């Protein structure tokens, strides 16, 4: 009875947090500051100017805060639902502990921390590519190359051994928790559990998340589609078999962009 009661509270809470994150992203996307969510308009390089301008009267610190805040909010909306099975298993293993909420929060913090590091790296790479692009007349005239290249990289990665290794770890949450959750130093272990799971999750999904830099991370429709794809890969019985057709579709999209641009 106690386990069922905890589950009835836990699942609605996670659903509410996820729904709140999606709603916040939608509201933000309708605001004057939506540009801090959007880093995907490669075709506007050299036309629209900087993708991440500072607020009028604001400084670089505020700009960085908004960009990082938007990324973390996007992670909460897109990635936390994909790790719900692991969180539910961890909750059941620790439900008799008085500090169970702290431990679960530490797992989530560790998970989001790894994705935040990936996001920072991706944003720095994004800004670096844009910096170089604006100094190349050829790239300005052929900005489609960047989008097509990212789609091709994402498509090829779907067929790699590393993709499947990381995906298998994400698809076995019970085994993962048993492997990484011991008896001593529980708070530290909870944090490390989240970090390790986040690392495998990044290894599984980083190429799909990079697509946000092609389609624009303020596009709620595409965000929902990508989140659904990643959740299906990790949680559906046939999810492992989805990787090849998704990879093929991404490669076809890359070729289509190239052909459309050259024709």
Secondary structure, 3 states (H helix, E strand, C coil): CHHHHHHHHHHHHHHHHHHHHHHHHHHHHCCCCHHHCCCCCHHHCCCCCCCCCCCCCCCHHHHHHHHHHHHHHHHHHHCHHHHHHHHHHHHHHHCCCCCHHHHHHHHHHHHHHHHHHHHHHHHHHHHHHHHHHCCCHHHHHCCHHHHHHHHHHHHHHCCCHHHHHHHHHHCCHHHHHHHHCCCCCHHHHHHHHHHHHHHHHHHHHHHHHHCHHHHCCCCHHHHHHHHHHHHHHHHCCCHHHHHHHHHHHHHHHHHHHHHHHHC
